[in-house]
Amino acid sequence: MELKQIALLTDLAKNANSEKKDKEKVVATLQSAKILTKSGNFTSYFSNLSRVANSSK
């Protein structure tokens, strides 16, 4: 990766971390990535994440 690409990705990550995130936006993003179903459950490919999410509650 070139230095310019690394700098752009670093800036993108900083911007993403500083954005305000609400629950609806996060859920919509996870659903569009096929990580969550429409009902809010993890898809079969990401079933291990449900264990992590449940243990953090």
PDB file of N, CA, C and O in Angstrom, chain B, residues numbered from 101:
ATOM      1  N   MET B 101       0.837  -1.169   0.000  1.00  0.00           N
ATOM      2  CA  MET B 101       0.000   0.000   0.000  1.00  0.00           C
ATOM      3  C   MET B 101       0.885   1.236   0.000  1.00  0.00           C
ATOM      4  O   MET B 101       1.899   1.291   0.697  1.00  0.00           O
ATOM      5  N   GLU B 102       0.502   2.196  -0.766  1.00  0.00           N
ATOM      6  CA  GLU B 102       1.294   3.417  -0.832  1.00  0.00           C
ATOM      7  C   GLU B 102       1.010   4.304   0.379  1.00  0.00           C
ATOM      8  O   GLU B 102      -0.034   4.185   1.020  1.00  0.00           O
ATOM      9  N   LEU B 103       1.944   5.182   0.676  1.00  0.00           N
ATOM     10  CA  LEU B 103       1.798   6.059   1.832  1.00  0.00           C
ATOM     11  C   LEU B 103       0.558   6.944   1.727  1.00  0.00           C
ATOM     12  O   LEU B 103      -0.101   7.213   2.732  1.00  0.00           O
ATOM     13  N   LYS B 104       0.238   7.397   0.508  1.00  0.00           N
ATOM     14  CA  LYS B 104      -0.938   8.246   0.327  1.00  0.00           C
ATOM     15  C   LYS B 104      -2.215   7.467   0.659  1.00  0.00           C
ATOM     16  O   LYS B 104      -3.134   8.017   1.267  1.00  0.00           O
ATOM     17  N   GLN B 105      -2.277   6.198   0.266  1.00  0.00           N
ATOM     18  CA  GLN B 105      -3.441   5.364   0.564  1.00  0.00           C
ATOM     19  C   GLN B 105      -3.570   5.137   2.065  1.00  0.00           C
ATOM     20  O   GLN B 105      -4.670   5.167   2.617  1.00  0.00           O
ATOM     21  N   ILE B 106      -2.435   4.910   2.718  1.00  0.00           N
ATOM     22  CA  ILE B 106      -2.448   4.698   4.167  1.00  0.00           C
ATOM     23  C   ILE B 106      -2.944   5.954   4.878  1.00  0.00           C
ATOM     24  O   ILE B 106      -3.727   5.868   5.824  1.00  0.00           O
ATOM     25  N   ALA B 107      -2.493   7.108   4.424  1.00  0.00           N
ATOM     26  CA  ALA B 107      -2.926   8.365   5.028  1.00  0.00           C
ATOM     27  C   ALA B 107      -4.428   8.578   4.824  1.00  0.00           C
ATOM     28  O   ALA B 107      -5.117   9.026   5.741  1.00  0.00           O
ATOM     29  N   LEU B 108      -4.940   8.263   3.634  1.00  0.00           N
ATOM     30  CA  LEU B 108      -6.368   8.418   3.371  1.00  0.00           C
ATOM     31  C   LEU B 108      -7.196   7.468   4.231  1.00  0.00           C
ATOM     32  O   LEU B 108      -8.237   7.858   4.760  1.00  0.00           O
ATOM     33  N   LEU B 109      -6.744   6.235   4.373  1.00  0.00           N
ATOM     34  CA  LEU B 109      -7.466   5.271   5.200  1.00  0.00           C
ATOM     35  C   LEU B 109      -7.419   5.663   6.674  1.00  0.00           C
ATOM     36  O   LEU B 109      -8.397   5.474   7.397  1.00  0.00           O
ATOM     37  N   THR B 110      -6.309   6.197   7.114  1.00  0.00           N
ATOM     38  CA  THR B 110      -6.193   6.660   8.494  1.00  0.00           C
ATOM     39  C   THR B 110      -7.160   7.804   8.755  1.00  0.00           C
ATOM     40  O   THR B 110      -7.838   7.822   9.782  1.00  0.00           O
ATOM     41  N   ASP B 111      -7.230   8.757   7.834  1.00  0.00           N
ATOM     42  CA  ASP B 111      -8.167   9.873   7.975  1.00  0.00           C
ATOM     43  C   ASP B 111      -9.611   9.384   7.969  1.00  0.00           C
ATOM     44  O   ASP B 111     -10.438   9.875   8.738  1.00  0.00           O
ATOM     45  N   LEU B 112      -9.915   8.425   7.110  1.00  0.00           N
ATOM     46  CA  LEU B 112     -11.259   7.862   7.045  1.00  0.00           C
ATOM     47  C   LEU B 112     -11.628   7.191   8.366  1.00  0.00           C
ATOM     48  O   LEU B 112     -12.744   7.355   8.860  1.00  0.00           O
ATOM     49  N   ALA B 113     -10.693   6.439   8.935  1.00  0.00           N
ATOM     50  CA  ALA B 113     -10.945   5.774  10.214  1.00  0.00           C
ATOM     51  C   ALA B 113     -11.155   6.788  11.330  1.00  0.00           C
ATOM     52  O   ALA B 113     -12.026   6.595  12.178  1.00  0.00           O
ATOM     53  N   LYS B 114     -10.381   7.854  11.345  1.00  0.00           N
ATOM     54  CA  LYS B 114     -10.549   8.889  12.365  1.00  0.00           C
ATOM     55  C   LYS B 114     -11.917   9.548  12.244  1.00  0.00           C
ATOM     56  O   LYS B 114     -12.581   9.798  13.250  1.00  0.00           O
ATOM     57  N   ASN B 115     -12.341   9.830  11.008  1.00  0.00           N
ATOM     58  CA  ASN B 115     -13.651  10.438  10.800  1.00  0.00           C
ATOM     59  C   ASN B 115     -14.771   9.496  11.227  1.00  0.00           C
ATOM     60  O   ASN B 115     -15.756   9.928  11.825  1.00  0.00           O
ATOM     61  N   ALA B 116     -14.624   8.237  10.925  1.00  0.00           N
ATOM     62  CA  ALA B 116     -15.653   7.259  11.294  1.00  0.00           C
ATOM     63  C   ALA B 116     -15.758   7.129  12.807  1.00  0.00           C
ATOM     64  O   ALA B 116     -16.857   6.961  13.336  1.00  0.00           O
ATOM     65  N   ASN B 117     -14.642   7.204  13.504  1.00  0.00           N
ATOM     66  CA  ASN B 117     -14.651   7.093  14.962  1.00  0.00           C
ATOM     67  C   ASN B 117     -15.239   8.326  15.626  1.00  0.00           C
ATOM     68  O   ASN B 117     -15.781   8.231  16.727  1.00  0.00           O
ATOM     69  N   SER B 118     -15.142   9.472  14.984  1.00  0.00           N
ATOM     70  CA  SER B 118     -15.625  10.707  15.600  1.00  0.00           C
ATOM     71  C   SER B 118     -17.096  10.985  15.295  1.00  0.00           C
ATOM     72  O   SER B 118     -17.683  11.880  15.902  1.00  0.00           O
ATOM     73  N   GLU B 119     -17.703  10.241  14.373  1.00  0.00           N
ATOM     74  CA  GLU B 119     -19.109  10.451  14.034  1.00  0.00           C
ATOM     75  C   GLU B 119     -20.015   9.993  15.166  1.00  0.00           C
ATOM     76  O   GLU B 119     -19.720   9.025  15.867  1.00  0.00           O
ATOM     77  N   LYS B 120     -21.123  10.707  15.329  1.00  0.00           N
ATOM     78  CA  LYS B 120     -22.145  10.281  16.280  1.00  0.00           C
ATOM     79  C   LYS B 120     -22.870   9.084  15.682  1.00  0.00           C
ATOM     80  O   LYS B 120     -23.201   9.078  14.496  1.00  0.00           O
ATOM     81  N   LYS B 121     -23.112   8.083  16.498  1.00  0.00           N
ATOM     82  CA  LYS B 121     -23.779   6.874  16.029  1.00  0.00           C
ATOM     83  C   LYS B 121     -25.025   6.638  16.865  1.00  0.00           C
ATOM     84  O   LYS B 121     -24.955   6.587  18.093  1.00  0.00           O
ATOM     85  N   ASP B 122     -26.165   6.494  16.202  1.00  0.00           N
ATOM     86  CA  ASP B 122     -27.363   6.122  16.928  1.00  0.00           C
ATOM     87  C   ASP B 122     -27.707   4.671  16.607  1.00  0.00           C
ATOM     88  O   ASP B 122     -27.235   4.105  15.621  1.00  0.00           O
ATOM     89  N   LYS B 123     -28.530   4.093  17.452  1.00  0.00           N
ATOM     90  CA  LYS B 123     -28.815   2.670  17.347  1.00  0.00           C
ATOM     91  C   LYS B 123     -29.420   2.309  15.986  1.00  0.00           C
ATOM     92  O   LYS B 123     -29.064   1.284  15.403  1.00  0.00           O
ATOM     93  N   GLU B 124     -30.322   3.137  15.484  1.00  0.00           N
ATOM     94  CA  GLU B 124     -30.979   2.844  14.214  1.00  0.00           C
ATOM     95  C   GLU B 124     -29.977   2.795  13.063  1.00  0.00           C
ATOM     96  O   GLU B 124     -30.062   1.931  12.190  1.00  0.00           O
ATOM     97  N   LYS B 125     -29.039   3.718  13.071  1.00  0.00           N
ATOM     98  CA  LYS B 125     -28.040   3.763  12.000  1.00  0.00           C
ATOM     99  C   LYS B 125     -27.113   2.554  12.066  1.00  0.00           C
ATOM    100  O   LYS B 125     -26.763   1.979  11.036  1.00  0.00           O
ATOM    101  N   VAL B 126     -26.721   2.172  13.267  1.00  0.00           N
ATOM    102  CA  VAL B 126     -25.837   1.017  13.441  1.00  0.00           C
ATOM    103  C   VAL B 126     -26.541  -0.261  13.006  1.00  0.00           C
ATOM    104  O   VAL B 126     -25.955  -1.089  12.309  1.00  0.00           O
ATOM    105  N   VAL B 127     -27.792  -0.424  13.414  1.00  0.00           N
ATOM    106  CA  VAL B 127     -28.553  -1.619  13.043  1.00  0.00           C
ATOM    107  C   VAL B 127     -28.747  -1.670  11.530  1.00  0.00           C
ATOM    108  O   VAL B 127     -28.614  -2.734  10.926  1.00  0.00           O
ATOM    109  N   ALA B 128     -29.058  -0.534  10.916  1.00  0.00           N
ATOM    110  CA  ALA B 128     -29.243  -0.496   9.459  1.00  0.00           C
ATOM    111  C   ALA B 128     -27.952  -0.859   8.729  1.00  0.00           C
ATOM    112  O   ALA B 128     -27.986  -1.549   7.710  1.00  0.00           O
ATOM    113  N   THR B 129     -26.817  -0.397   9.247  1.00  0.00           N
ATOM    114  CA  THR B 129     -25.529  -0.729   8.639  1.00  0.00           C
ATOM    115  C   THR B 129     -25.244  -2.219   8.747  1.00  0.00           C
ATOM    116  O   THR B 129     -24.799  -2.841   7.782  1.00  0.00           O
ATOM    117  N   LEU B 130     -25.499  -2.794   9.919  1.00  0.00           N
ATOM    118  CA  LEU B 130     -25.260  -4.226  10.107  1.00  0.00           C
ATOM    119  C   LEU B 130     -26.220  -5.066   9.263  1.00  0.00           C
ATOM    120  O   LEU B 130     -25.853  -6.144   8.795  1.00  0.00           O
ATOM    121  N   GLN B 131     -27.431  -4.584   9.068  1.00  0.00           N
ATOM    122  CA  GLN B 131     -28.379  -5.306   8.219  1.00  0.00           C
ATOM    123  C   GLN B 131     -27.967  -5.222   6.751  1.00  0.00           C
ATOM    124  O   GLN B 131     -28.093  -6.204   6.019  1.00  0.00           O
ATOM    125  N   SER B 132     -27.486  -4.084   6.322  1.00  0.00           N
ATOM    126  CA  SER B 132     -27.063  -3.959   4.920  1.00  0.00           C
ATOM    127  C   SER B 132     -25.813  -4.778   4.637  1.00  0.00           C
ATOM    128  O   SER B 132     -25.574  -5.175   3.497  1.00  0.00           O
ATOM    129  N   ALA B 133     -25.011  -5.035   5.675  1.00  0.00           N
ATOM    130  CA  ALA B 133     -23.816  -5.878   5.526  1.00  0.00           C
ATOM    131  C   ALA B 133     -24.149  -7.356   5.699  1.00  0.00           C
ATOM    132  O   ALA B 133     -23.262  -8.209   5.656  1.00  0.00           O
ATOM    133  N   LYS B 134     -25.442  -7.656   5.896  1.00  0.00           N
ATOM    134  CA  LYS B 134     -25.920  -9.038   6.073  1.00  0.00           C
ATOM    135  C   LYS B 134     -25.357  -9.686   7.330  1.00  0.00           C
ATOM    136  O   LYS B 134     -25.170 -10.902   7.377  1.00  0.00           O
ATOM    137  N   ILE B 135     -25.087  -8.875   8.347  1.00  0.00           N
ATOM    138  CA  ILE B 135     -24.633  -9.389   9.635  1.00  0.00           C
ATOM    139  C   ILE B 135     -25.840  -9.620  10.538  1.00  0.00           C
ATOM    140  O   ILE B 135     -25.881 -10.587  11.299  1.00  0.00           O
ATOM    141  N   LEU B 136     -26.822  -8.723  10.446  1.00  0.00           N
ATOM    142  CA  LEU B 136     -28.071  -8.866  11.186  1.00  0.00           C
ATOM    143  C   LEU B 136     -29.222  -9.112  10.226  1.00  0.00           C
ATOM    144  O   LEU B 136     -29.216  -8.640   9.089  1.00  0.00           O
ATOM    145  N   THR B 137     -30.214  -9.862  10.705  1.00  0.00           N
ATOM    146  CA  THR B 137     -31.438 -10.062   9.930  1.00  0.00           C
ATOM    147  C   THR B 137     -32.360  -8.866  10.165  1.00  0.00           C
ATOM    148  O   THR B 137     -32.072  -8.006  10.997  1.00  0.00           O
ATOM    149  N   LYS B 138     -33.459  -8.820   9.433  1.00  0.00           N
ATOM    150  CA  LYS B 138     -34.429  -7.736   9.607  1.00  0.00           C
ATOM    151  C   LYS B 138     -35.027  -7.741  11.008  1.00  0.00           C
ATOM    152  O   LYS B 138     -35.438  -6.698  11.517  1.00  0.00           O
ATOM    153  N   SER B 139     -35.076  -8.920  11.629  1.00  0.00           N
ATOM    154  CA  SER B 139     -35.623  -9.010  12.985  1.00  0.00           C
ATOM    155  C   SER B 139     -34.579  -8.702  14.058  1.00  0.00           C
ATOM    156  O   SER B 139     -34.900  -8.715  15.246  1.00  0.00           O
ATOM    157  N   GLY B 140     -33.337  -8.425  13.659  1.00  0.00           N
ATOM    158  CA  GLY B 140     -32.303  -8.037  14.610  1.00  0.00           C
ATOM    159  C   GLY B 140     -31.439  -9.172  15.122  1.00  0.00           C
ATOM    160  O   GLY B 140     -30.609  -8.966  16.007  1.00  0.00           O
ATOM    161  N   ASN B 141     -31.622 -10.369  14.580  1.00  0.00           N
ATOM    162  CA  ASN B 141     -30.786 -11.503  14.981  1.00  0.00           C
ATOM    163  C   ASN B 141     -29.563 -11.602  14.076  1.00  0.00           C
ATOM    164  O   ASN B 141     -29.579 -11.129  12.939  1.00  0.00           O
ATOM    165  N   PHE B 142     -28.509 -12.218  14.589  1.00  0.00           N
ATOM    166  CA  PHE B 142     -27.317 -12.414  13.768  1.00  0.00           C
ATOM    167  C   PHE B 142     -27.584 -13.496  12.725  1.00  0.00           C
ATOM    168  O   PHE B 142     -28.271 -14.479  13.004  1.00  0.00           O
ATOM    169  N   THR B 143     -27.043 -13.312  11.535  1.00  0.00           N
ATOM    170  CA  THR B 143     -27.176 -14.331  10.498  1.00  0.00           C
ATOM    171  C   THR B 143     -26.305 -15.526  10.865  1.00  0.00           C
ATOM    172  O   THR B 143     -25.455 -15.441  11.752  1.00  0.00           O
ATOM    173  N   SER B 144     -26.523 -16.632  10.178  1.00  0.00           N
ATOM    174  CA  SER B 144     -25.808 -17.867  10.528  1.00  0.00           C
ATOM    175  C   SER B 144     -24.294 -17.728  10.380  1.00  0.00           C
ATOM    176  O   SER B 144     -23.543 -18.376  11.109  1.00  0.00           O
ATOM    177  N   TYR B 145     -23.837 -16.892   9.449  1.00  0.00           N
ATOM    178  CA  TYR B 145     -22.402 -16.707   9.265  1.00  0.00           C
ATOM    179  C   TYR B 145     -21.754 -15.993  10.447  1.00  0.00           C
ATOM    180  O   TYR B 145     -20.555 -16.140  10.685  1.00  0.00           O
ATOM    181  N   PHE B 146     -22.543 -15.227  11.181  1.00  0.00           N
ATOM    182  CA  PHE B 146     -22.012 -14.427  12.288  1.00  0.00           C
ATOM    183  C   PHE B 146     -22.617 -14.855  13.621  1.00  0.00           C
ATOM    184  O   PHE B 146     -22.743 -14.037  14.533  1.00  0.00           O
ATOM    185  N   SER B 147     -22.988 -16.108  13.741  1.00  0.00           N
ATOM    186  CA  SER B 147     -23.630 -16.584  14.966  1.00  0.00           C
ATOM    187  C   SER B 147     -22.708 -16.479  16.183  1.00  0.00           C
ATOM    188  O   SER B 147     -23.190 -16.337  17.307  1.00  0.00           O
ATOM    189  N   ASN B 148     -21.411 -16.545  15.979  1.00  0.00           N
ATOM    190  CA  ASN B 148     -20.476 -16.405  17.105  1.00  0.00           C
ATOM    191  C   ASN B 148     -20.534 -15.016  17.720  1.00  0.00           C
ATOM    192  O   ASN B 148     -20.251 -14.852  18.907  1.00  0.00           O
ATOM    193  N   LEU B 149     -20.896 -14.018  16.928  1.00  0.00           N
ATOM    194  CA  LEU B 149     -21.010 -12.663  17.466  1.00  0.00           C
ATOM    195  C   LEU B 149     -22.135 -12.549  18.476  1.00  0.00           C
ATOM    196  O   LEU B 149     -22.088 -11.703  19.369  1.00  0.00           O
ATOM    197  N   SER B 150     -23.146 -13.396  18.341  1.00  0.00           N
ATOM    198  CA  SER B 150     -24.240 -13.330  19.309  1.00  0.00           C
ATOM    199  C   SER B 150     -23.750 -13.708  20.707  1.00  0.00           C
ATOM    200  O   SER B 150     -24.236 -13.174  21.703  1.00  0.00           O
ATOM    201  N   ARG B 151     -22.800 -14.617  20.777  1.00  0.00           N
ATOM    202  CA  ARG B 151     -22.231 -14.981  22.083  1.00  0.00           C
ATOM    203  C   ARG B 151     -21.506 -13.792  22.708  1.00  0.00           C
ATOM    204  O   ARG B 151     -21.630 -13.541  23.907  1.00  0.00           O
ATOM    205  N   VAL B 152     -20.762 -13.074  21.903  1.00  0.00           N
ATOM    206  CA  VAL B 152     -20.031 -11.904  22.404  1.00  0.00           C
ATOM    207  C   VAL B 152     -21.016 -10.814  22.809  1.00  0.00           C
ATOM    208  O   VAL B 152     -20.863 -10.198  23.863  1.00  0.00           O
ATOM    209  N   ALA B 153     -22.021 -10.575  21.981  1.00  0.00           N
ATOM    210  CA  ALA B 153     -22.996  -9.535  22.281  1.00  0.00           C
ATOM    211  C   ALA B 153     -23.783  -9.868  23.536  1.00  0.00           C
ATOM    212  O   ALA B 153     -24.074  -8.978  24.335  1.00  0.00           O
ATOM    213  N   ASN B 154     -24.128 -11.117  23.722  1.00  0.00           N
ATOM    214  CA  ASN B 154     -24.884 -11.520  24.904  1.00  0.00           C
ATOM    215  C   ASN B 154     -24.036 -11.467  26.166  1.00  0.00           C
ATOM    216  O   ASN B 154     -24.554 -11.158  27.240  1.00  0.00           O
ATOM    217  N   SER B 155     -22.747 -11.761  26.061  1.00  0.00           N
ATOM    218  CA  SER B 155     -21.892 -11.734  27.243  1.00  0.00           C
ATOM    219  C   SER B 155     -21.548 -10.315  27.675  1.00  0.00           C
ATOM    220  O   SER B 155     -21.164 -10.098  28.825  1.00  0.00           O
ATOM    221  N   SER B 156     -21.680  -9.339  26.768  1.00  0.00           N
ATOM    222  CA  SER B 156     -21.338  -7.968  27.104  1.00  0.00           C
ATOM    223  C   SER B 156     -22.513  -7.208  27.722  1.00  0.00           C
ATOM    224  O   SER B 156     -22.351  -6.070  28.165  1.00  0.00           O
ATOM    225  N   LYS B 157     -23.683  -7.824  27.754  1.00  0.00           N
ATOM    226  CA  LYS B 157     -24.872  -7.141  28.329  1.00  0.00           C
ATOM    227  C   LYS B 157     -24.848  -7.176  29.822  1.00  0.00           C
ATOM    228  O   LYS B 157     -25.758  -6.656  30.467  1.00  0.00           O
TER     229      LYS B 157
END
